[in-house]
Amino acid sequence: MALIRWQRPETGRWDPLTHLSTLRNEIDRLFESPFADFSEGMQPFMSGWSPALDLHEDKDNFFIRAELPGMKKEEIEISLHDGVLTLSGERKGEKKHEDAEIHRSERFVGRFQRTLTLPSAVDADKVKATYENGILTITLPKSEAAKPKQIQVKTR
């Protein structure tokens, strides 16, 4: 490891908040998957996996898209309790190659569970989920209290 003396850039003023934000992003990334680099290629020895997902919103709904290729809709469980959405299920492994030597195995199998705390309240009775081509899409309508309100300014 080489030590390099840090020098303040000549072009502008040093802004510690910029570096603090970068540090926070790196720490968040570290805690999201602390063993990601270590566990690469170690799937036979480590159990569990977590599907990749996206969460976005518009003014009326939250939308979640999760990658669950190779699964049947019956193998996927979705629950919502007190603003926390949980996806869980199990991807079964193939038994086709029992007498063959495996040179590489990178696809995850086994049970998974992914839990998300939603940013605001949703109307649980109107939640919809669809599964097509390995992508699970969940639409969660915001509750009326959570939707932004437009306030009219009146003159006297």
Steps between C-alpha positions, in 0.01 A plus 500: 500500500643834402430817692440807291484841657168667428520849361214740488389569141622835374192558286243555771405498862496165680148392589497238777126429449568364151750251643267417789221416257733272303610330823139443605418343161797264533403400855137440390625282214720305740213422737254412221709197406794463740618169362430557129865487392584217740203283405547523123545146373421352843130427441523126574631588849275795578122484501246766421471762233318823447329607177589835344217751507408859420266725699362819350192715542273746328245725666250215554696173527819323599629248248729207577660288227692193616705259291389143568590303186426130485230509764130427483254752639385239753852495650494873582351636823423869560389646831437854622485588869530846660671656199749216456485294181654152504577290192592139561507167328725219386669433169545127445827365365522277196592134544601439135876472551532256790762279329690787337784712630395862552756753376304813586179567692398865532121491516354538846259242636328454833287718724506878489338781692514870421345759731439866415367779717279716279557878511136575590167330564328297228146376447551128565160404353597632155848347462547310172777261392579355159772257394617479142827388336675464836411851619266552795327840490316623808285815492431648842249790496585771752245566770312828467684638805836433334419666168622855447229760537472814291401798714325793335620848595209739540492875515308692762 
